[in-house]
Amino acid sequence: MTSSSLRTQASDERAIANLMVEYAYLNDDFDIDGLGNLFAESAFTLDGHTVRNRDEVVALSEQIIQKRPDGRSATTHEITNLMVDVDRDAGKAAGRAYWTLYRTVTGEPRQALQSGRYADTFVRVEGEWRFAERVATTLWHL
């Protein structure tokens, strides 16, 4: 493998890893429109319940994300142990990660509420990586 193809592989992996954690930032900032756009043409499954497309993701997000008085989410996500496998020729990739959801309310200690795993699939469309599907499975909850 040439150094150029190694850089390309690394940049694909970085782009996908950034996409994997972008979900956390959008969720934690209570950016419901951003979440809808992130999954506009894909599926999101949470513990067996699947929504597809922008409108369904927005509706689910509005139901499950608690909003603080300052307009942000009352929770924050930590995404760890990211693994990304890229099939550049096919324009497809897979990713896995652990997630932990914390309750974050001003004046109270941060508290882990639940944790689980993501199993993600990605497609490259017009040179850009996008979610094809994210499957979130809860492994533990308070």
C-alpha positions as a Markdown table, in Angstrom:
| # | Residue | x | y | z |
|---|---|---|---|---|
| 1 | Met | 0.0 | 0.0 | 0.0 |
| 2 | Thr | 1.4 | 3.4 | -0.9 |
| 3 | Ser | 1.7 | 6.3 | 1.5 |
| 4 | Ser | -1.0 | 8.1 | -0.5 |
| 5 | Ser | -3.5 | 5.2 | -0.2 |
| 6 | Leu | -2.7 | 5.0 | 3.6 |
| 7 | Arg | -3.5 | 8.7 | 3.9 |
| 8 | Thr | -6.7 | 8.2 | 2.0 |
| 9 | Gln | -7.7 | 5.2 | 4.2 |
| 10 | Ala | -6.9 | 7.2 | 7.3 |
| 11 | Ser | -8.9 | 10.2 | 6.1 |
| 12 | Asp | -11.9 | 8.0 | 5.4 |
| 13 | Glu | -11.6 | 6.4 | 8.9 |
| 14 | Arg | -11.4 | 9.9 | 10.5 |
| 15 | Ala | -14.4 | 11.2 | 8.5 |
| 16 | Ile | -16.4 | 8.2 | 9.6 |
| 17 | Ala | -15.3 | 8.5 | 13.2 |
| 18 | Asn | -16.2 | 12.2 | 13.2 |
| 19 | Leu | -19.7 | 11.2 | 11.8 |
| 20 | Met | -20.1 | 8.7 | 14.6 |
| 21 | Val | -19.5 | 11.3 | 17.3 |
| 22 | Glu | -21.3 | 14.1 | 15.6 |
| 23 | Tyr | -24.5 | 12.4 | 16.7 |
| 24 | Ala | -23.5 | 12.9 | 20.3 |
| 25 | Tyr | -22.8 | 16.6 | 19.8 |
| 26 | Leu | -26.1 | 17.2 | 18.0 |
| 27 | Asn | -28.0 | 15.3 | 20.7 |
| 28 | Asp | -26.2 | 17.0 | 23.6 |
| 29 | Asp | -26.8 | 20.5 | 22.0 |
| 30 | Phe | -30.5 | 19.6 | 21.5 |
| 31 | Asp | -30.1 | 20.2 | 17.7 |
| 32 | Ile | -33.1 | 18.2 | 16.6 |
| 33 | Asp | -32.9 | 19.5 | 13.0 |
| 34 | Gly | -29.2 | 18.5 | 12.9 |
| 35 | Leu | -30.1 | 15.0 | 14.0 |
| 36 | Gly | -32.8 | 14.8 | 11.4 |
| 37 | Asn | -30.4 | 15.9 | 8.7 |
| 38 | Leu | -27.8 | 13.4 | 9.9 |
| 39 | Phe | -30.2 | 10.5 | 9.4 |
| 40 | Ala | -32.3 | 12.1 | 6.5 |
| 41 | Glu | -31.8 | 9.1 | 4.2 |
| 42 | Ser | -31.0 | 6.3 | 6.7 |
| 43 | Ala | -32.4 | 4.3 | 9.6 |
| 44 | Phe | -31.8 | 4.7 | 13.3 |
| 45 | Thr | -32.7 | 1.9 | 15.6 |
| 46 | Leu | -32.8 | 2.2 | 19.4 |
| 47 | Asp | -33.4 | -1.0 | 21.3 |
| 48 | Gly | -35.4 | -2.6 | 18.5 |
| 49 | His | -37.5 | 0.5 | 17.6 |
| 50 | Thr | -36.5 | 1.7 | 14.1 |
| 51 | Val | -37.2 | 5.1 | 12.5 |
| 52 | Arg | -36.4 | 6.0 | 9.0 |
| 53 | Asn | -35.8 | 9.4 | 7.3 |
| 54 | Arg | -35.6 | 12.9 | 8.7 |
| 55 | Asp | -39.2 | 13.4 | 9.9 |
| 56 | Glu | -39.3 | 10.2 | 11.9 |
| 57 | Val | -35.8 | 10.8 | 13.5 |
| 58 | Val | -36.9 | 14.4 | 14.5 |
| 59 | Ala | -40.2 | 13.0 | 16.0 |
| 60 | Leu | -38.3 | 10.4 | 18.0 |
| 61 | Ser | -35.6 | 12.8 | 19.1 |
| 62 | Glu | -38.2 | 15.3 | 20.4 |
| 63 | Gln | -39.8 | 12.5 | 22.4 |
| 64 | Ile | -36.7 | 11.1 | 24.1 |
| 65 | Ile | -34.3 | 14.0 | 24.6 |
| 66 | Gln | -34.9 | 16.0 | 27.7 |
| 67 | Lys | -34.3 | 19.7 | 27.3 |
| 68 | Arg | -32.8 | 21.9 | 30.0 |
| 69 | Pro | -34.0 | 25.5 | 30.6 |
| 70 | Asp | -30.9 | 26.8 | 28.7 |
| 71 | Gly | -32.0 | 24.9 | 25.5 |
| 72 | Arg | -29.4 | 22.1 | 25.7 |
| 73 | Ser | -30.0 | 18.5 | 26.4 |
| 74 | Ala | -30.2 | 17.4 | 30.0 |
| 75 | Thr | -27.8 | 14.6 | 29.1 |
| 76 | Thr | -24.4 | 14.2 | 27.5 |
| 77 | His | -22.9 | 11.3 | 25.6 |
| 78 | Glu | -19.5 | 9.8 | 25.7 |
| 79 | Ile | -18.5 | 7.7 | 22.7 |
| 80 | Thr | -15.5 | 5.3 | 23.2 |
| 81 | Asn | -13.7 | 2.4 | 21.7 |
| 82 | Leu | -14.4 | 3.4 | 18.1 |
| 83 | Met | -13.6 | 0.8 | 15.5 |
| 84 | Val | -14.0 | 1.6 | 11.8 |
| 85 | Asp | -13.6 | -0.8 | 8.9 |
| 86 | Val | -13.6 | 0.8 | 5.4 |
| 87 | Asp | -14.2 | -0.9 | 2.0 |
| 88 | Arg | -13.2 | 2.1 | 0.0 |
| 89 | Asp | -13.7 | 0.3 | -3.4 |
| 90 | Ala | -17.3 | -0.5 | -2.5 |
| 91 | Gly | -18.0 | 2.8 | -0.9 |
| 92 | Lys | -19.1 | 1.2 | 2.3 |
| 93 | Ala | -17.9 | 1.0 | 5.9 |
| 94 | Ala | -18.9 | -0.3 | 9.3 |
| 95 | Gly | -18.3 | 1.1 | 12.7 |
| 96 | Arg | -18.7 | 0.0 | 16.3 |
| 97 | Ala | -18.5 | 2.0 | 19.5 |
| 98 | Tyr | -19.6 | 2.0 | 23.1 |
| 99 | Trp | -21.7 | 4.9 | 24.4 |
| 100 | Thr | -22.5 | 6.1 | 27.9 |
| 101 | Leu | -25.3 | 8.6 | 28.6 |
| 102 | Tyr | -24.9 | 10.9 | 31.5 |
| 103 | Arg | -27.4 | 13.1 | 33.3 |
| 104 | Thr | -26.0 | 16.6 | 33.4 |
| 105 | Val | -28.0 | 19.1 | 35.4 |
| 106 | Thr | -26.4 | 22.2 | 36.8 |
| 107 | Gly | -25.7 | 21.9 | 40.6 |
| 108 | Glu | -25.8 | 18.1 | 40.6 |
| 109 | Pro | -23.1 | 15.6 | 40.1 |
| 110 | Arg | -22.9 | 14.1 | 36.6 |
| 111 | Gln | -24.5 | 10.6 | 36.8 |
| 112 | Ala | -24.3 | 7.7 | 34.3 |
| 113 | Leu | -27.9 | 6.8 | 33.3 |
| 114 | Gln | -27.2 | 4.1 | 30.7 |
| 115 | Ser | -24.7 | 2.6 | 28.4 |
| 116 | Gly | -24.6 | 0.5 | 25.3 |
| 117 | Arg | -23.2 | -0.1 | 21.9 |
| 118 | Tyr | -23.5 | 1.3 | 18.4 |
| 119 | Ala | -23.3 | -0.8 | 15.3 |
| 120 | Asp | -23.1 | 1.5 | 12.3 |
| 121 | Thr | -23.1 | 1.1 | 8.6 |
| 122 | Phe | -22.0 | 3.9 | 6.2 |
| 123 | Val | -22.1 | 4.6 | 2.5 |
| 124 | Arg | -20.1 | 7.1 | 0.5 |
| 125 | Val | -22.3 | 9.3 | -1.6 |
| 126 | Glu | -20.7 | 11.8 | -4.0 |
| 127 | Gly | -17.4 | 11.5 | -2.1 |
| 128 | Glu | -19.0 | 12.1 | 1.3 |
| 129 | Trp | -19.6 | 9.4 | 4.0 |
| 130 | Arg | -23.1 | 9.2 | 5.4 |
| 131 | Phe | -25.0 | 6.9 | 7.8 |
| 132 | Ala | -26.8 | 4.0 | 6.2 |
| 133 | Glu | -27.9 | 2.8 | 9.6 |
| 134 | Arg | -27.2 | 3.2 | 13.2 |
| 135 | Val | -28.3 | 0.5 | 15.7 |
| 136 | Ala | -28.1 | 1.5 | 19.3 |
| 137 | Thr | -28.4 | -1.2 | 21.9 |
| 138 | Thr | -28.7 | -0.5 | 25.6 |
| 139 | Leu | -26.5 | -2.9 | 27.6 |
| 140 | Trp | -27.0 | -1.2 | 31.1 |
| 141 | His | -29.3 | 1.4 | 32.6 |
| 142 | Leu | -29.8 | 2.9 | 36.0 |
